[in-house]
């Protein structure tokens, strides 16, 4: 039996690997958001961070949200995060943050998108 983290890692690797077939700009946008989203979630909260990406993100950044939604098994993650009760919201936030660790790792290793020390990511 595999742990939730192992399941996330395998599925996320497949998703991120598919992004390696797109153009460099799209890879950078996707990878950049993988680096920035945990910070957005910690500062603004899950629902607000997802809402921001949903409304102002590029198609590649919105694809990251759809990918996360698929991995954690929650259809329409943005809408679900806005309607969840507190305990479910906390679990949802924890699951998203756990998944984002793998998105960040694979953004660096598979897509070669590095986080900039100044807080600005590649492709910005």
C-alpha positions in Angstrom: 0.0 0.0 0.0 1.3 3.4 -0.9 1.0 6.5 1.2 -1.0 9.6 0.1 2.3 11.4 -0.6 3.5 8.6 -2.8 0.3 8.6 -4.7 0.5 12.3 -5.2 4.1 12.1 -6.3 3.3 9.6 -9.0 0.3 11.4 -10.4 2.0 14.8 -10.2 5.0 13.5 -12.0 2.8 12.5 -14.9 1.0 15.8 -15.0 4.2 17.9 -14.9 5.8 15.7 -17.5 3.0 16.4 -19.9 3.8 20.1 -19.5 7.4 19.5 -20.6 6.0 19.0 -24.2 4.6 22.6 -24.4 6.5 25.8 -25.2 9.0 27.3 -22.8 6.8 30.3 -21.9 3.9 27.9 -20.9 6.3 25.7 -18.9 7.6 28.8 -17.1 4.1 30.1 -16.2 3.0 26.7 -14.9 6.2 26.1 -12.9 6.3 29.7 -11.6 2.8 29.3 -10.1 3.9 26.0 -8.6 6.5 27.9 -6.7 4.3 30.9 -5.8 1.1 29.3 -4.9 2.2 27.9 -1.5 3.1 31.5 -0.4 -0.2 32.9 -1.7 -2.1 30.2 0.3 -0.2 30.9 3.5 -0.7 34.7 3.2 -4.2 34.9 1.8 -5.8 31.5 2.5 -6.7 28.7 0.2 -10.0 30.1 -1.2 -8.5 33.6 -1.9 -5.4 32.2 -3.5 -7.3 29.9 -5.8 -9.8 32.6 -6.6 -6.9 34.9 -7.6 -5.4 32.3 -9.9 -8.9 31.4 -11.3 -9.6 35.1 -12.2 -6.2 36.5 -13.1 -4.0 33.5 -13.9 -2.8 32.5 -17.3 -4.3 29.4 -18.9 -1.2 27.4 -17.8 -1.6 28.6 -14.2 -5.3 27.7 -14.3 -4.2 24.3 -15.6 -2.1 23.9 -12.4 -5.3 24.4 -10.4 -7.2 21.8 -12.4 -4.2 19.4 -12.0 -4.2 19.9 -8.2 -7.9 19.3 -8.2 -7.5 16.0 -10.0 -4.7 14.9 -7.7 -6.5 15.5 -4.5 -9.8 14.2 -5.9 -11.9 17.3 -5.5 -13.8 18.3 -8.6 -13.8 22.1 -9.1 -11.3 22.9 -6.3 -12.0 26.6 -6.4 -15.7 26.3 -5.9 -15.3 23.6 -3.3 -12.8 25.6 -1.2 -15.3 28.5 -1.0 -18.1 26.3 0.2 -16.3 23.9 2.6 -16.9 23.9 6.3 -13.9 24.7 8.5 -12.6 21.2 9.2 -12.9 20.2 5.6 -11.3 23.5 4.5 -8.4 22.8 6.8 -8.0 19.3 5.4 -8.3 20.7 1.9 -5.6 23.2 2.6 -3.3 20.6 4.0 -3.8 18.3 1.0 -3.2 21.1 -1.5 0.0 22.2 0.4 1.2 18.5 0.4 0.6 18.2 -3.3 2.3 21.6 -4.0 5.6 20.3 -2.5 5.7 17.8 -5.4 4.7 20.3 -8.0 7.5 22.6 -6.9 10.1 19.7 -7.0 9.0 18.5 -10.4 8.8 22.1 -11.8 12.5 22.3 -10.9 13.6 18.8 -12.0 11.3 18.2 -15.0 10.5 21.6 -16.3 13.7 23.3 -15.2 11.8 26.2 -13.6 13.8 27.5 -10.7 12.4 29.8 -7.9 14.2 33.1 -7.9 15.7 34.1 -4.5 14.2 37.6 -4.9 10.7 36.1 -4.8 10.2 36.5 -8.5 10.0 33.2 -10.5 11.3 32.3 -13.9 9.1 33.4 -16.8 7.8 36.5 -15.0 
